[in-house]
Amino acid sequence: MADLNSILTPGMIVRHPDHPDWGDGQIQSNIAGRITVNFREAGKVVLDGSRVTLVLVSASD
């Protein structure tokens, strides 16, 4: 799981596969497997990248 999350960088838009109700979220940081995402409906959430693989929606320009 962590390998896919390692490509995530600030600005990328993702979804949480287990919480579609959170809406799209923007990566704020990805440091040592701790991924901070600001989700539209859930606000700022810090995730353990070894426990969940986020779904990439859009890469930043």
C-alpha positions as CSV (number, residue, x, y, z in Angstrom):
1,M,0.0,0.0,0.0
2,A,2.7,2.5,1.0
3,D,4.3,2.4,-2.5
4,L,1.3,3.9,-4.2
5,N,0.9,6.5,-1.5
6,S,4.6,7.5,-1.8
7,I,3.9,9.3,-5.1
8,L,1.3,11.6,-3.5
9,T,2.5,15.2,-3.3
10,P,0.9,18.4,-2.0
11,G,-1.9,19.7,-4.3
12,M,-2.9,16.3,-5.7
13,I,-6.6,15.4,-5.4
14,V,-7.5,12.1,-3.8
15,R,-10.5,10.1,-2.4
16,H,-10.5,7.8,0.6
17,P,-11.7,4.3,-0.7
18,D,-13.6,3.6,2.6
19,H,-15.2,7.0,3.0
20,P,-16.6,8.2,-0.3
21,D,-18.9,10.5,1.8
22,W,-15.8,12.6,2.6
23,G,-15.6,13.8,-1.0
24,D,-12.5,14.7,-2.8
25,G,-9.5,15.8,-0.8
26,Q,-6.3,17.8,-1.5
27,I,-3.0,16.4,-0.2
28,Q,-1.4,18.9,2.2
29,S,1.7,16.9,3.1
30,N,3.1,13.4,2.9
31,I,5.9,12.9,5.4
32,A,7.2,9.5,6.5
33,G,4.0,7.8,5.5
34,R,1.7,10.2,7.4
35,I,-0.5,11.8,4.8
36,T,-2.5,14.9,5.6
37,V,-5.5,15.5,3.4
38,N,-8.0,18.3,3.5
39,F,-11.3,16.6,2.5
40,R,-14.3,18.6,1.3
41,E,-16.8,17.1,3.7
42,A,-14.5,15.8,6.5
43,G,-11.9,18.6,6.9
44,K,-8.3,17.9,7.6
45,V,-7.5,14.3,8.3
46,V,-4.1,12.7,9.0
47,L,-3.8,9.2,7.6
48,D,-1.4,6.3,8.1
49,G,-0.3,5.5,4.6
50,S,0.5,1.9,5.6
51,R,-3.2,1.3,6.4
52,V,-5.0,2.9,3.5
53,T,-4.2,3.4,-0.2
54,L,-5.8,6.7,-1.4
55,V,-7.3,6.8,-4.8
56,L,-5.7,9.5,-7.1
57,V,-8.4,11.7,-8.7
58,S,-6.2,14.4,-10.2
59,A,-2.5,15.4,-10.1
60,S,-1.5,19.0,-9.5
61,D,-0.3,21.1,-12.4
